[in-house]
C-alpha cells in the first residue's frame, strides 16, 4: 500500500505541475516514445528513426512519426548522424529532455518524502 501511495502522489504532483505549464504537455504516446528514446540513450544504445518507427507496441508508424515530430518541435529530441554515414538518422534526448526527466525525478523524491512523512 505504501508504494501505491507514493506512485499516486507522484501522479498527482505531475498533473499539478503540468496544469501550471511547468512541464511540456505530452500525451501518453509521446511520453512513451520520449521515455524509450531516453532509456536507450541512457543505456548507451543508438536509436535510429527506423527503430522508433518499429515501436508498434506504442502506436502505428504514422502516429509514431507525428509523435517524433512533436518531440522535435518541443525541443525534447533531436536527430543526428553517426560519422560519415548520412543515410541513417539517429534520435537522442536533448538538454531540455534532461531537464524534464530531472523535474520528474524531483517529483518522485517529493512524493516519497511526503508519503513517508505521512506514514510516520
C-alpha distances in whole Angstrom, upper triangle without the diagonal:
4,6,5,6,9,10,11,12,14,15,16,18,20,21,22,24,26,27,29,30,29,28,30,29,28,27,25,28,29,26,26,29,29,26,28,31,29,28,31,33,30,31,35,35,38,37,40,40,41,37,36,37,36,33,33,29,29,32,36,38,39,36,35,39,38,35,36,39,37,35,38,39,36,37,34,36,39,42,44,46,47,50,53,51,51,50,47,44,41,38,36,34,36,35,34,31,31,30,28,25,26,25,22,21,22,19,16,17,17,14,13,15,15,11,12,15,13,11,14
4,5,5,6,9,10,11,12,14,15,17,19,20,21,23,24,26,27,29,27,26,29,28,28,27,25,28,29,25,25,29,28,25,27,30,28,26,30,31,29,29,33,34,37,36,39,39,40,37,35,37,37,33,34,30,29,33,36,38,40,36,35,38,38,34,36,38,36,34,37,38,35,36,33,34,38,40,43,45,45,49,52,50,50,49,46,43,40,37,35,32,34,33,32,29,28,28,26,23,23,22,19,18,19,16,14,14,14,11,9,12,11,8,8,11,10,8,12
4,5,5,6,9,10,10,12,14,15,17,18,20,21,22,24,26,27,25,24,26,26,25,24,22,25,26,22,22,25,25,21,24,26,24,23,26,28,25,26,30,30,33,32,35,36,37,33,31,34,33,29,30,27,26,29,33,35,36,33,32,35,34,31,32,35,33,30,34,35,32,33,29,31,35,37,39,41,42,45,48,46,46,46,42,40,36,33,31,29,31,30,29,26,25,25,23,20,21,20,17,16,17,15,11,13,13,10,9,12,12,9,10,13,13,11,15
4,5,5,6,8,10,11,12,14,15,17,18,20,21,22,25,26,25,23,25,24,23,22,20,23,24,21,21,25,24,21,24,27,25,24,27,29,27,27,31,32,34,33,35,35,36,33,31,33,32,28,29,25,24,28,31,34,35,31,31,34,33,30,31,34,31,30,33,34,31,32,29,31,35,37,39,42,42,46,49,47,47,46,42,40,37,33,32,29,31,31,29,26,26,26,23,21,22,20,17,17,18,15,12,14,15,11,11,14,13,10,12,15,14,13,16
4,5,5,6,8,10,10,12,14,15,16,18,20,21,23,24,23,22,24,24,24,23,21,25,25,22,23,26,25,23,25,28,26,25,29,30,28,29,33,33,35,34,37,37,38,35,33,35,35,31,31,28,27,30,33,36,37,33,32,35,34,31,32,35,32,30,34,35,31,32,29,32,35,38,40,43,44,47,50,48,48,48,44,41,38,35,33,30,31,31,29,27,26,25,23,21,21,19,17,16,16,13,12,13,12,8,9,11,10,7,9,12,10,10,14
4,6,5,6,9,10,10,12,14,15,16,18,20,21,23,21,20,22,22,22,22,20,23,24,20,21,24,23,20,23,26,23,22,26,27,25,26,30,30,33,32,35,35,36,33,31,33,33,29,30,27,26,29,33,34,35,32,31,34,33,29,30,33,30,28,31,32,29,30,27,29,32,35,37,40,41,44,47,46,45,45,41,39,35,32,30,27,28,27,26,23,23,22,20,18,18,16,13,13,13,10,8,9,9,5,5,9,8,6,8,11,11,11,14
4,5,5,6,9,10,11,12,14,15,16,18,20,21,20,18,20,19,19,19,17,20,20,17,17,21,20,17,20,23,21,20,23,25,23,24,28,28,30,29,32,32,33,30,28,30,30,26,27,23,22,25,29,31,32,28,27,30,29,26,27,30,27,25,29,30,26,27,24,26,30,33,35,38,38,42,45,43,43,42,38,36,33,29,27,25,26,26,24,21,21,21,18,16,17,15,12,12,13,10,8,11,11,7,8,12,11,9,12,15,14,14,18
4,5,5,6,9,10,11,12,14,15,16,19,20,19,18,20,19,19,18,17,20,21,18,19,22,22,19,22,25,23,23,26,28,26,27,31,31,33,31,34,33,35,32,29,31,31,27,28,25,23,26,29,31,32,28,28,31,29,26,28,30,27,26,29,30,27,28,25,28,31,34,37,40,41,44,47,45,45,44,40,38,35,31,29,27,28,28,25,23,23,22,19,18,19,17,14,15,15,11,10,13,12,8,10,13,12,10,13,15,14,15,18
4,5,5,6,9,10,11,12,14,15,17,19,17,17,19,19,19,19,18,22,22,19,20,24,22,20,23,26,24,23,27,28,26,28,31,32,33,32,35,35,36,34,31,33,33,29,30,27,25,28,32,34,34,30,30,32,31,27,29,31,28,26,30,30,27,28,25,28,32,34,37,40,41,44,47,46,45,45,41,38,35,32,30,26,27,26,24,22,22,21,18,17,17,15,12,13,12,9,8,10,9,5,8,10,8,8,11,13,12,13,16
4,5,5,6,9,10,11,12,14,16,17,15,14,16,16,16,17,16,19,19,16,17,20,19,17,20,22,20,20,24,24,22,25,28,28,30,29,31,31,33,30,28,30,30,26,28,25,23,25,29,31,31,28,27,29,28,24,26,28,25,23,26,27,23,24,22,24,28,31,33,36,37,41,44,42,42,41,38,35,32,28,26,23,24,23,21,19,18,17,15,13,14,12,9,10,10,6,6,9,8,5,8,11,10,10,13,15,14,16,19
4,5,5,6,9,10,10,12,14,15,15,13,15,14,14,14,13,17,17,14,15,19,18,16,19,21,20,20,24,25,23,25,28,29,30,28,31,30,32,29,26,28,28,25,26,23,20,23,26,28,29,25,24,27,25,22,24,26,23,21,25,25,22,23,21,23,27,30,33,36,37,41,43,42,41,40,37,34,31,27,26,23,24,23,21,19,19,18,15,14,15,13,10,12,12,9,9,12,11,9,12,14,13,13,16,18,17,18,22
4,5,5,6,9,10,11,13,14,14,14,16,15,16,16,16,19,19,17,19,22,21,19,23,25,23,23,27,28,26,29,32,32,33,31,34,33,35,32,29,31,32,28,29,26,24,26,29,31,31,27,27,29,27,24,26,28,24,23,27,27,23,25,23,26,29,33,35,39,40,44,46,45,44,43,40,37,34,30,28,25,26,25,22,21,21,19,17,16,17,14,12,14,13,10,11,13,11,9,12,14,12,12,16,17,16,18,21
4,5,5,6,8,10,11,13,11,11,14,14,15,16,16,20,19,16,19,21,20,19,22,24,22,22,26,26,25,27,30,31,32,30,33,32,34,32,29,31,32,28,30,27,25,27,30,32,32,28,27,29,27,24,26,27,24,22,25,25,22,23,21,24,28,31,34,37,38,42,44,43,42,42,39,35,33,29,27,23,23,22,20,18,19,16,14,14,14,11,9,11,10,6,9,11,9,8,11,13,11,12,15,16,16,18,21
4,5,5,6,8,10,11,10,8,11,10,12,13,13,16,15,13,15,18,16,15,19,20,19,20,23,23,22,25,27,28,29,27,29,29,31,29,25,28,29,25,26,24,21,23,27,28,28,24,23,26,24,20,22,23,20,18,22,22,18,20,17,21,24,27,30,34,35,39,41,40,39,38,35,32,29,25,23,20,21,20,17,15,16,14,11,12,13,9,8,11,10,7,9,12,11,10,13,15,14,15,18,19,19,21,24
4,6,5,6,9,10,10,10,11,10,11,12,13,16,16,14,17,19,18,18,21,23,21,22,26,26,25,28,30,31,31,29,31,30,32,30,27,28,29,26,27,25,22,23,26,28,28,24,24,26,23,20,23,24,20,19,23,22,19,21,19,22,26,29,32,36,37,41,43,42,40,40,37,33,31,27,26,22,23,22,19,18,19,17,14,15,16,13,11,14,14,11,13,16,14,13,16,18,16,17,20,21,21,23,26
4,6,5,7,9,9,10,12,12,14,15,16,20,19,17,20,22,20,20,24,25,23,25,28,28,27,30,32,33,33,32,34,33,35,33,30,31,33,29,30,28,25,27,30,31,31,27,27,29,26,23,25,26,22,21,24,23,20,22,21,24,28,31,34,38,39,43,45,44,42,42,39,36,33,29,28,24,24,23,20,19,20,17,15,16,16,13,12,15,14,11,13,15,13,13,16,17,15,17,20,20,20,22,25
4,5,5,7,6,6,10,10,13,15,16,19,18,15,19,21,18,18,22,23,21,23,26,26,25,28,30,31,31,29,31,30,33,31,28,30,31,28,30,28,25,26,29,30,30,26,26,27,25,22,23,24,20,19,22,21,17,19,18,21,25,28,31,35,36,40,42,41,39,40,37,33,31,27,25,21,21,19,16,16,17,14,11,13,13,10,10,13,12,9,13,14,13,13,17,17,16,18,21,21,21,24,26
4,5,5,6,5,7,6,9,11,13,16,15,13,16,18,16,17,20,21,20,22,25,25,24,27,29,29,29,28,29,28,30,29,25,27,29,26,27,25,22,23,26,27,26,23,22,24,21,18,20,20,17,16,19,18,15,17,16,19,23,26,29,33,35,38,40,39,37,37,34,31,29,25,23,20,19,19,15,15,16,14,11,13,14,11,11,14,14,12,14,17,16,16,19,20,19,21,24,24,24,27,29
4,5,8,8,10,8,12,13,15,18,17,16,19,21,20,20,24,25,23,26,29,28,28,31,33,33,33,31,32,31,33,32,28,30,32,28,29,28,24,25,28,29,28,24,25,26,23,21,23,23,19,19,22,20,17,19,19,22,26,29,32,36,38,41,43,42,40,40,37,34,32,28,27,23,23,22,19,18,20,18,15,17,18,14,14,18,17,14,17,20,18,17,21,22,20,22,25,25,25,28,30
4,6,8,10,10,14,16,18,21,19,18,22,23,21,22,25,26,24,27,30,29,28,32,33,34,34,32,33,32,35,34,30,32,34,31,32,31,27,28,31,31,30,27,27,28,25,22,24,24,20,20,22,20,17,19,19,23,26,29,32,36,38,41,43,42,41,41,38,35,32,29,27,23,22,21,18,18,20,16,14,17,17,14,15,18,16,14,18,19,17,18,22,22,20,23,26,25,25,28,30
4,6,7,7,11,14,17,19,17,16,20,20,18,20,23,23,22,24,27,26,26,30,31,31,31,29,30,29,32,31,27,29,31,28,30,29,25,26,28,29,27,24,24,25,22,19,21,20,17,16,18,16,13,15,15,19,22,26,29,32,35,38,40,39,37,37,35,31,29,25,24,20,19,18,15,15,17,14,12,15,16,13,14,17,16,15,18,20,19,19,23,24,23,24,27,28,28,30,33
4,7,9,12,15,17,20,17,16,19,20,17,18,22,22,20,22,25,24,24,27,29,29,29,28,29,28,31,30,27,29,31,28,30,29,25,27,29,30,29,25,25,25,23,20,21,21,18,16,18,17,13,15,14,18,21,25,28,31,33,36,39,38,36,37,34,30,28,24,22,18,17,16,12,13,14,11,9,12,12,9,11,14,13,12,16,17,16,17,20,21,20,23,25,25,26,29,31
4,6,9,12,14,16,13,12,15,16,14,15,18,18,16,19,22,21,21,24,26,26,26,24,26,25,28,26,23,25,27,24,26,25,22,23,26,26,25,22,21,22,20,17,18,18,15,13,15,15,11,12,11,15,18,22,25,28,30,34,36,35,33,34,31,27,25,21,19,15,15,14,10,10,12,9,7,10,11,8,9,12,12,11,14,17,16,17,20,21,21,22,25,26,26,29,31
4,6,10,12,14,11,10,14,14,12,13,17,16,15,18,21,20,20,24,25,25,24,22,23,22,25,24,20,22,25,22,24,23,19,20,23,23,22,19,18,18,16,13,14,14,11,10,12,11,8,10,9,13,16,19,22,26,28,32,34,32,31,31,28,24,22,19,17,14,13,13,10,9,12,11,8,11,13,11,11,15,15,15,17,20,19,20,23,24,24,25,28,29,30,32,34
4,7,10,12,9,9,13,14,12,14,17,17,17,20,22,22,22,25,27,26,26,23,24,22,25,24,20,22,24,21,22,22,18,18,21,21,20,17,17,18,15,12,14,14,11,10,14,12,10,12,12,15,18,21,24,28,30,34,36,34,32,32,29,26,24,20,19,16,16,17,13,12,15,14,11,13,16,13,13,17,17,16,18,21,20,20,23,25,25,26,29,30,30,32,34
4,7,8,6,6,9,10,9,11,14,15,15,17,19,20,21,23,25,24,23,21,21,20,22,21,17,18,20,17,19,18,14,15,17,18,17,14,13,15,12,9,11,12,9,9,12,12,10,12,11,13,16,19,23,26,28,32,34,32,30,29,27,23,21,18,17,15,16,17,14,12,15,15,11,13,16,14,13,17,18,17,18,21,21,21,24,26,26,26,29,31,30,32,35
4,6,5,6,9,10,11,12,14,16,16,18,20,21,22,24,26,25,24,21,22,20,22,20,17,17,19,16,16,15,12,12,15,16,16,12,12,14,12,9,12,13,10,11,15,14,13,16,14,15,19,21,25,28,30,34,35,33,31,30,27,24,23,19,19,17,19,20,17,15,18,18,14,16,19,17,15,19,21,18,19,23,23,22,25,27,27,27,30,31,31,32,35
4,6,5,6,9,10,10,12,14,15,16,18,20,21,22,24,23,23,20,21,19,21,19,16,16,17,14,14,12,9,10,14,16,16,12,12,15,13,10,13,15,13,12,16,17,15,17,15,16,20,22,25,28,30,33,35,33,31,30,27,24,22,19,19,17,19,21,19,16,18,19,15,15,19,18,15,18,20,18,18,22,22,21,23,26,26,25,28,30,30,31,34
4,5,5,6,9,10,11,12,14,15,17,18,20,21,23,21,20,17,18,16,17,16,12,13,14,11,11,10,6,7,10,12,12,9,8,11,10,7,10,12,11,11,14,16,15,17,14,15,18,19,22,25,27,31,32,30,28,27,24,21,19,16,17,16,18,21,19,16,19,20,16,16,20,20,17,20,23,21,21,25,25,24,26,29,29,29,31,34,33,34,37
4,5,5,6,8,10,11,12,14,15,16,18,20,21,20,19,16,17,15,16,15,12,13,15,12,13,13,9,10,12,13,13,9,8,10,9,5,7,10,8,7,11,12,11,13,10,11,14,16,20,23,25,28,30,28,26,25,22,19,17,14,14,13,15,17,15,12,16,17,13,14,18,17,16,18,21,20,20,24,24,24,26,29,29,29,31,33,33,34,37
4,5,5,6,8,10,10,12,14,15,16,18,20,19,19,16,18,16,18,16,13,15,16,13,15,13,10,12,15,16,16,13,11,14,13,9,10,13,11,9,13,14,12,14,10,12,15,17,21,24,25,29,31,29,28,27,24,21,18,15,14,12,14,16,14,11,14,14,11,11,15,14,12,15,17,16,16,20,21,20,22,25,25,25,28,30,30,31,34
4,5,5,6,9,10,10,12,14,15,16,18,17,17,14,16,15,16,14,11,13,13,10,12,10,7,10,13,14,15,12,10,13,13,10,11,14,13,11,14,16,15,16,13,13,16,18,21,23,24,28,30,28,27,26,22,20,17,14,14,13,16,18,16,13,15,17,14,13,16,17,14,16,19,18,18,21,23,21,23,26,27,26,28,31,31,32,35
4,5,5,6,9,10,11,12,14,15,17,15,14,11,13,11,13,11,8,10,11,8,11,10,8,9,12,12,13,11,8,10,11,7,7,11,11,9,12,14,13,14,11,10,13,14,17,20,21,25,27,24,23,22,19,16,14,11,11,11,14,17,15,12,15,17,14,14,17,18,16,18,21,20,20,24,25,24,26,29,30,29,31,34,34,35,38
4,5,5,6,9,10,11,12,14,15,14,14,12,13,13,15,13,10,13,14,12,14,14,11,13,16,15,16,14,11,12,12,9,8,11,10,7,10,13,11,11,8,8,11,13,16,19,20,24,26,24,23,23,19,16,13,10,9,8,10,13,12,8,11,13,10,10,14,15,13,15,18,18,18,21,23,22,24,27,28,28,30,32,33,34,36
4,6,5,6,8,10,10,12,14,13,14,12,15,15,17,14,11,14,15,12,15,14,11,14,17,17,19,16,13,15,16,12,12,15,14,11,14,16,15,14,11,11,14,16,18,21,22,25,28,26,25,25,21,18,15,12,11,9,12,14,13,10,11,13,11,9,13,14,12,13,17,16,16,19,21,20,21,24,25,25,27,30,30,31,33
4,5,5,6,9,10,11,12,11,11,9,12,12,13,10,9,12,12,9,12,11,10,13,15,15,17,15,12,14,16,12,11,15,15,12,15,18,17,16,12,11,14,15,17,19,20,23,26,24,23,22,19,16,13,11,10,10,14,16,16,12,14,16,14,12,16,18,15,16,20,20,19,22,24,23,24,27,29,28,30,33,33,33,36
4,6,5,6,9,10,11,9,9,7,9,10,12,10,8,12,12,11,14,14,13,15,17,15,17,16,12,13,15,12,10,13,14,11,12,15,15,14,10,8,10,11,13,15,16,20,22,20,20,19,16,13,10,7,6,7,11,13,14,10,12,15,14,12,16,17,16,17,20,21,20,23,25,25,26,29,30,30,32,34,35,36,38
4,5,5,6,9,10,10,10,10,13,14,16,13,12,15,16,14,17,17,15,18,20,19,21,19,15,17,18,14,13,16,15,12,13,16,15,13,10,9,11,13,15,17,18,21,24,22,22,22,19,16,12,9,7,6,9,11,12,8,9,12,11,9,12,14,13,14,17,18,18,20,22,22,23,26,27,28,29,31,33,33,35
4,5,5,6,9,9,10,10,14,15,17,13,13,16,16,14,17,16,15,18,21,20,22,20,17,19,20,17,15,19,19,15,17,20,19,17,14,13,15,16,17,19,19,22,25,24,24,24,20,18,14,12,10,9,13,14,15,12,11,15,14,11,14,16,14,14,18,19,17,20,22,22,22,25,27,27,28,31,32,32,34
4,5,5,6,5,7,7,11,13,14,11,11,14,14,13,16,16,15,18,20,19,21,20,16,18,20,17,15,18,19,16,17,20,20,18,15,13,14,14,15,16,16,19,22,20,21,21,17,15,11,10,9,10,13,16,17,14,14,17,16,14,17,19,18,18,21,22,21,23,26,26,26,29,31,31,32,34,36,36,38
4,5,5,5,6,7,11,13,15,13,12,16,17,16,19,19,18,20,22,21,23,22,18,19,21,18,15,18,19,15,16,19,18,16,13,11,12,12,13,14,14,17,20,19,20,20,16,14,10,9,6,7,11,13,14,12,11,15,15,13,15,18,17,17,21,22,21,23,26,26,26,29,31,31,32,35,36,36,39
4,5,7,10,11,15,17,19,16,16,19,19,18,21,21,20,23,25,24,26,24,21,22,23,20,18,21,21,18,18,22,20,18,15,13,15,16,16,18,17,20,23,23,23,24,20,18,14,12,10,9,12,13,15,12,11,14,14,12,13,17,16,15,18,20,19,20,23,24,24,26,28,29,29,32,33,34,35
4,6,9,11,15,17,18,15,16,19,19,17,21,20,20,23,25,24,27,25,22,23,25,22,20,23,24,20,21,24,23,21,18,16,17,18,18,19,17,20,23,22,24,23,20,18,15,14,12,12,15,17,19,16,14,18,18,15,17,20,19,18,21,23,21,23,26,26,25,28,31,30,31,34,35,35,37
4,7,10,13,16,17,15,16,19,19,18,22,22,22,24,26,24,27,26,22,23,25,22,20,23,24,20,20,24,23,21,18,16,16,16,15,15,14,16,20,19,21,21,17,16,13,12,10,12,15,16,19,16,15,19,19,17,19,22,21,20,24,25,24,25,29,29,29,31,34,34,34,37,39,38,40
4,6,10,13,14,11,13,16,16,15,19,19,19,21,23,21,24,23,19,20,23,20,18,21,22,19,19,23,23,21,18,15,15,14,14,14,13,16,19,17,19,18,15,14,10,10,10,12,15,18,20,17,17,20,20,18,20,23,22,22,25,27,25,27,30,30,30,33,35,35,36,39,40,40,42
4,7,10,11,9,11,14,14,15,18,19,19,21,21,19,22,21,18,18,20,19,16,18,20,17,17,21,21,19,16,13,13,11,10,11,10,13,16,14,15,15,11,10,7,7,8,11,14,17,19,16,17,21,20,19,21,24,23,23,27,28,27,29,32,32,32,35,37,37,38,41,42,42,44
4,7,8,6,7,10,11,11,15,16,16,17,18,15,18,18,14,14,17,15,12,15,17,15,15,18,19,17,15,11,11,10,10,11,11,15,17,15,15,14,10,9,5,6,7,11,14,17,18,16,17,20,20,19,21,24,23,23,27,27,27,29,32,32,32,35,37,37,38,41,42,42,44
4,5,5,6,9,10,11,15,17,16,17,17,14,16,16,13,12,16,15,12,14,17,15,14,18,19,18,16,12,11,9,9,9,10,14,15,12,12,11,7,6,4,6,9,12,15,19,20,18,19,23,22,21,24,26,25,26,30,30,30,32,35,35,35,38,40,40,41,44,45,45,48
4,5,5,6,9,10,13,16,15,14,14,11,12,13,10,9,12,12,9,11,14,13,12,16,17,16,15,11,11,8,10,11,13,16,17,14,13,11,8,6,6,7,10,13,16,19,20,18,20,23,22,22,25,26,25,27,30,30,30,33,35,35,36,39,40,40,42,44,45,45,48
4,5,5,6,9,11,14,14,14,13,10,12,14,11,10,14,14,11,14,17,16,16,19,21,20,18,15,14,12,13,13,15,18,18,15,14,11,9,8,9,10,13,16,19,23,23,21,23,26,25,24,28,29,28,29,33,33,32,35,37,37,38,41,42,42,43,46,47,47,50
4,5,5,7,10,12,12,13,13,11,14,14,11,11,15,14,12,15,17,16,16,20,21,20,18,15,15,13,14,14,15,19,20,17,16,14,11,10,9,9,12,15,18,22,22,19,21,24,23,22,25,27,25,27,30,30,29,32,34,34,35,38,39,39,40,43,44,44,46
4,5,5,9,11,10,10,11,9,11,11,7,8,12,10,8,12,14,12,13,17,17,17,15,12,13,12,14,15,17,20,22,19,18,16,12,11,9,8,11,13,16,20,20,17,19,22,20,20,23,24,23,24,28,28,27,30,32,31,32,36,37,36,38,41,41,42,44
4,6,7,10,10,9,8,5,8,9,6,7,10,10,9,12,14,14,15,17,19,19,17,15,15,14,16,17,19,22,23,20,18,16,13,12,12,11,14,16,19,23,22,20,22,25,23,23,26,27,26,28,31,30,30,33,35,34,35,38,39,39,41,43,44,44,47
4,5,8,9,9,8,7,11,11,9,10,14,13,12,15,17,17,18,21,22,22,20,17,18,17,19,19,20,24,24,21,20,18,15,14,14,14,16,18,22,25,25,22,24,27,25,24,27,29,27,28,31,31,30,33,35,34,35,38,39,39,40,43,44,44,47
4,5,6,7,8,8,11,10,8,11,13,12,12,15,16,15,17,20,21,21,18,16,18,17,19,21,22,25,27,23,23,20,17,16,15,14,16,17,20,23,23,20,22,24,22,21,25,26,23,25,28,28,27,30,32,31,32,35,36,35,37,40,40,40,43
4,5,5,6,7,10,10,8,12,14,13,14,17,18,18,20,22,23,23,21,19,21,20,23,24,25,29,30,26,26,23,20,19,18,17,19,20,24,27,26,23,25,27,25,24,28,28,26,27,31,30,29,32,34,32,33,37,37,36,38,41,41,41,44
4,6,8,10,13,12,10,14,16,14,15,18,19,18,21,23,23,24,21,20,22,22,25,26,27,31,32,29,28,26,23,22,20,18,20,20,24,27,26,22,24,27,24,22,26,27,24,25,29,27,26,29,31,29,30,34,34,33,35,38,38,37,41
4,7,9,11,9,8,12,13,11,12,15,15,15,18,20,20,21,18,17,20,20,23,25,26,30,31,28,27,25,22,20,19,17,18,18,21,24,23,19,22,24,21,20,24,24,21,23,26,25,24,28,29,27,29,32,32,31,34,36,36,36,40
4,7,8,6,6,10,10,9,12,14,14,15,18,19,20,21,19,18,20,20,23,25,27,30,31,28,27,25,22,20,19,18,19,20,23,26,24,21,24,26,23,22,26,26,24,26,29,27,27,31,32,30,32,35,35,34,37,39,39,39,43
4,5,5,6,9,10,10,12,14,15,16,18,20,21,22,21,19,21,20,23,25,27,30,31,27,26,23,21,20,19,18,21,21,24,27,26,23,26,28,25,25,29,29,27,29,32,31,31,34,35,34,35,39,39,38,41,43,43,43,46
4,5,5,6,9,10,10,12,14,15,16,18,20,21,19,18,18,17,20,21,23,27,27,24,22,19,17,16,16,16,19,20,23,26,25,22,26,28,25,25,29,29,28,30,33,32,32,35,36,35,37,40,40,40,42,45,45,45,48
4,5,5,6,9,10,11,13,14,16,17,19,20,19,18,19,18,21,23,25,28,29,25,23,21,19,17,18,17,20,21,23,26,25,23,26,28,25,26,30,30,28,31,33,32,33,36,37,36,38,41,41,41,43,46,45,46,49
4,5,5,6,9,10,10,12,14,15,16,18,17,16,18,18,21,23,26,29,30,27,25,23,21,18,18,17,19,19,21,24,23,20,24,25,22,23,27,26,25,28,30,29,29,33,34,32,34,37,37,37,40,42,42,43,46
4,5,5,6,9,10,10,12,14,15,16,15,13,15,15,18,20,22,26,27,24,22,20,17,15,15,13,15,16,18,22,20,18,21,23,20,21,24,25,23,25,28,27,27,31,32,31,33,36,36,36,38,41,41,41,45
4,5,5,6,9,10,11,12,14,15,15,13,13,13,16,18,21,24,25,22,20,18,16,13,14,12,15,16,18,21,20,18,22,23,21,22,26,26,25,27,30,29,30,33,34,34,35,38,39,39,41,43,43,44,47
4,5,5,6,9,10,10,12,14,14,13,14,15,18,21,24,27,27,25,22,21,19,16,16,14,16,17,18,21,19,18,21,23,20,21,25,25,24,27,29,28,29,32,33,32,35,37,37,37,40,42,42,43,46
4,5,5,6,9,10,10,12,11,11,13,14,17,20,23,26,27,25,23,22,19,16,15,13,14,14,16,18,16,15,18,19,17,18,21,21,20,23,25,24,25,28,29,29,31,34,34,34,36,38,39,40,43
4,5,5,6,9,10,11,9,8,9,10,14,16,19,23,24,21,19,18,16,13,12,9,11,11,13,16,15,13,17,18,16,17,21,21,20,23,25,25,26,29,30,30,32,34,35,35,37,40,40,41,44
4,5,5,6,9,10,10,9,10,10,14,17,20,23,24,22,19,19,17,14,13,11,13,13,14,17,15,15,18,19,18,19,22,23,22,25,27,27,28,31,32,32,34,36,37,37,40,42,42,43,46
4,5,5,6,9,9,9,11,13,17,20,23,26,27,25,23,22,20,17,16,13,14,13,14,16,14,13,17,17,15,17,20,20,20,23,25,24,25,28,29,29,31,34,34,34,37,39,39,40,43
4,5,5,6,5,6,8,11,14,18,21,24,25,24,22,21,19,15,14,11,11,9,10,13,11,9,13,14,12,14,17,17,17,20,22,21,23,26,26,27,29,31,32,32,35,36,37,38,41
4,5,5,6,5,6,8,12,15,18,21,23,21,19,19,17,13,12,10,10,9,9,12,11,10,14,15,14,16,19,19,20,22,24,24,26,28,29,30,32,34,34,35,38,39,40,41,44
4,5,8,8,9,12,15,19,22,25,26,24,22,22,20,17,16,13,14,12,12,14,12,12,16,16,15,18,20,20,20,23,25,25,27,29,30,30,33,34,35,36,38,40,40,42,45
4,6,8,10,13,16,20,23,26,28,26,24,24,22,19,17,14,13,11,10,12,9,9,13,13,11,14,17,16,17,20,21,21,23,26,26,27,29,31,31,32,35,36,37,39,41
4,6,7,11,14,17,20,23,25,24,22,23,20,17,15,12,11,9,7,9,6,8,11,11,11,13,15,16,17,19,21,21,23,25,26,27,29,31,32,33,35,36,38,39,41
4,7,11,13,17,19,23,25,24,22,22,20,16,14,10,9,6,5,8,6,5,8,9,8,10,13,14,14,16,18,19,20,23,24,24,26,28,29,30,32,34,35,36,39
4,7,10,14,16,19,21,20,18,19,16,12,10,7,5,4,5,9,8,7,10,12,12,13,15,17,17,19,21,22,23,25,26,27,29,31,32,33,35,37,38,39,41
4,7,10,13,16,18,17,15,16,13,10,8,6,6,6,6,10,10,10,12,15,15,16,18,20,20,22,24,25,26,28,30,31,32,34,35,36,38,40,41,42,45
4,7,10,13,15,13,11,12,10,6,5,5,7,9,10,13,14,14,16,18,18,19,21,23,23,25,27,28,29,31,33,34,35,37,39,39,41,43,44,45,48
4,7,10,11,10,9,11,9,6,5,6,8,11,11,14,16,16,17,20,21,21,23,25,26,27,29,31,31,33,35,36,37,39,41,42,43,45,46,47,49
4,6,8,7,6,8,6,5,6,9,11,14,15,18,20,19,20,23,24,24,26,29,29,30,32,34,34,36,38,39,40,42,44,44,46,48,49,50,52
4,6,6,8,9,8,8,8,11,12,15,16,19,22,21,21,25,25,25,27,30,30,30,33,35,35,36,39,40,40,42,44,45,46,48,50,50,52
4,6,8,11,10,11,11,14,15,19,19,22,24,24,24,27,28,28,30,33,33,33,36,38,38,39,42,43,43,45,47,48,49,51,53,53,55
4,6,9,10,11,13,16,18,21,22,24,27,26,27,30,31,31,33,36,36,36,39,41,41,42,45,46,46,48,51,51,52,54,56,57,59
4,6,6,9,11,14,17,20,21,24,26,26,27,30,30,30,32,35,35,35,38,40,40,42,44,45,45,48,50,50,51,54,55,55,58
4,6,7,10,14,16,20,20,23,25,25,26,29,29,30,32,34,34,35,38,39,40,42,44,44,45,48,49,50,51,54,55,56,58
4,7,10,13,17,20,21,25,26,25,27,30,30,30,33,35,35,36,39,40,40,42,44,44,45,48,49,50,51,54,55,55,58
4,7,10,13,17,19,22,24,22,24,27,27,27,29,32,31,32,35,36,36,38,41,41,42,44,46,46,47,50,51,52,54
4,7,10,14,15,19,20,19,21,24,23,23,26,28,28,29,32,33,33,35,37,38,39,41,43,43,45,47,48,49,51
4,7,10,13,16,17,16,17,21,20,20,23,25,25,26,29,30,30,32,34,34,35,38,40,40,41,44,45,45,48
4,7,9,13,14,12,14,17,17,17,19,21,21,22,25,26,26,29,31,31,32,34,36,36,38,40,41,42,44
4,6,10,11,9,11,14,14,14,16,18,18,19,22,23,23,25,28,28,29,32,33,34,35,37,39,40,42
4,7,8,6,7,10,10,10,13,15,15,16,19,20,20,22,24,25,26,28,30,31,32,34,36,37,39
4,5,5,6,9,10,11,12,14,15,17,19,20,21,23,25,26,27,29,30,32,33,35,36,38,39
4,5,5,6,9,10,10,12,14,15,16,18,20,21,23,24,26,27,28,30,31,33,35,36,38
4,5,5,6,9,10,11,13,14,15,17,19,20,21,23,25,26,27,29,30,32,33,35,37
4,5,5,6,8,10,11,12,14,15,17,18,20,21,23,24,26,27,28,30,32,33,35
4,5,5,6,9,10,10,12,14,15,16,18,20,21,22,24,26,27,28,30,31,33
4,6,5,6,9,10,10,12,14,15,16,18,20,21,22,24,26,27,28,30,32
4,5,5,6,9,10,11,13,14,15,17,19,20,21,23,24,26,27,29,31
4,5,5,6,9,10,10,12,14,15,16,18,20,21,22,24,26,27,29
4,5,5,6,9,10,11,12,14,15,17,18,20,21,22,24,26,27
4,5,5,6,9,10,11,12,14,15,16,18,20,21,22,24,26
4,5,5,6,9,10,10,12,14,15,16,18,20,21,22,25
4,5,5,6,9,10,11,12,14,15,16,18,20,21,23
4,5,5,6,9,10,10,12,14,15,16,18,20,21
4,5,5,6,9,10,10,12,14,15,16,18,20
4,5,5,6,9,10,10,12,14,15,16,19
4,5,5,6,9,10,10,12,14,15,17
4,5,5,6,8,10,10,12,14,16
4,6,5,6,8,10,11,12,14
4,6,5,6,8,10,11,12
4,6,5,6,9,10,11
4,5,5,6,9,10
4,5,5,6,9
4,5,5,7
4,5,5
4,6
4
